[in-house]
């Protein structure tokens, strides 16, 4: 992976006053765009697909799959703690009930706090 510097990156400046000195420290502000939801592979898929995501800090996240009408089909990760960095999970095309879902277009999401990112995948049986 390649890290690309963002020209207009948000930073916060913390100013601390001691008894005889002033300290200034720059802190990076985490924004929703710092969470990366990757394209699943393979797509379209038949038996199993891998979903990658990257977190800028340790965070409780959920990864869910929805059908085209917005109904929840499968919860792959349910509010679990993940560490900062790149991660992968797999989906085998089964719903929360354990049965195989129909061929079609689905949406998978990375959910954290009040934010959600989504991408599309296609299941072909």
C-alpha positions, -999 to 999 in steps of 0.1 A, spaced: 0 0 0 11 35 -8 4 64 16 -5 96 -2 -2 130 16 -34 150 15 -27 187 10 -56 201 30 -53 176 58 -70 186 91 -48 190 121 -55 204 155 -30 225 174 -29 220 211 -14 249 231 -4 242 267 8 268 292 32 257 319 45 279 347 72 294 326 68 279 291 43 274 263 41 241 245 26 237 210 18 202 197 1 193 164 -23 164 165 -39 147 135 -77 148 134 -94 116 123 -121 121 98 -146 96 82 -125 95 50 -96 80 70 -116 47 72 -111 28 40 -135 2 27 -119 -17 -1 -136 -34 -31 -144 -70 -24 -125 -97 -43 -135 -115 -64 -165 -95 -77 -187 -110 -89 -182 -141 -68 -197 -176 -66 -186 -192 -33 -168 -167 -12 -156 -131 -13 -130 -112 7 -138 -77 20 -109 -55 31 -109 -24 52 -84 -1 69 -89 17 103 -69 48 113 -72 38 150 -85 10 173 -123 10 169 -154 -10 174 -169 -17 139 -195 -37 121 -195 -52 86 -229 -60 72 -245 -71 39 -278 -56 27 -300 -66 -3 -310 -42 -30 -340 -31 -10 -320 -22 21 -329 -52 42 -301 -67 64 -290 -100 49 -259 -109 69 -239 -95 98 -202 -105 92 -188 -84 121 -210 -72 149 -197 -43 169 -163 -59 175 -131 -42 185 -104 -41 158 -69 -26 159 -56 1 138 -45 -11 103 -56 -33 75 -80 -62 80 -100 -87 59 -132 -106 64 -149 -131 42 -185 -136 32 -197 -170 19 -231 -158 5 -252 -170 35 -277 -149 54 -280 -145 91 -303 -176 91 -275 -197 77 -292 -204 43 -276 -194 10 -289 -161 -4 -301 -157 -40 -279 -145 -68 -280 -107 -72 -266 -74 -62 -259 -67 -26 -243 -39 -6 -217 -43 21 -210 -17 47 -183 -7 72 -201 9 102 -183 28 130 -199 52 154 -225 72 135 -208 67 101 -212 42 74 -194 34 41 -208 10 16 -198 -7 -16 -216 -30 -41 -210 -67 -47 -225 -93 -70 -233 -129 -61 -236 -154 -90 -248 -189 -82 
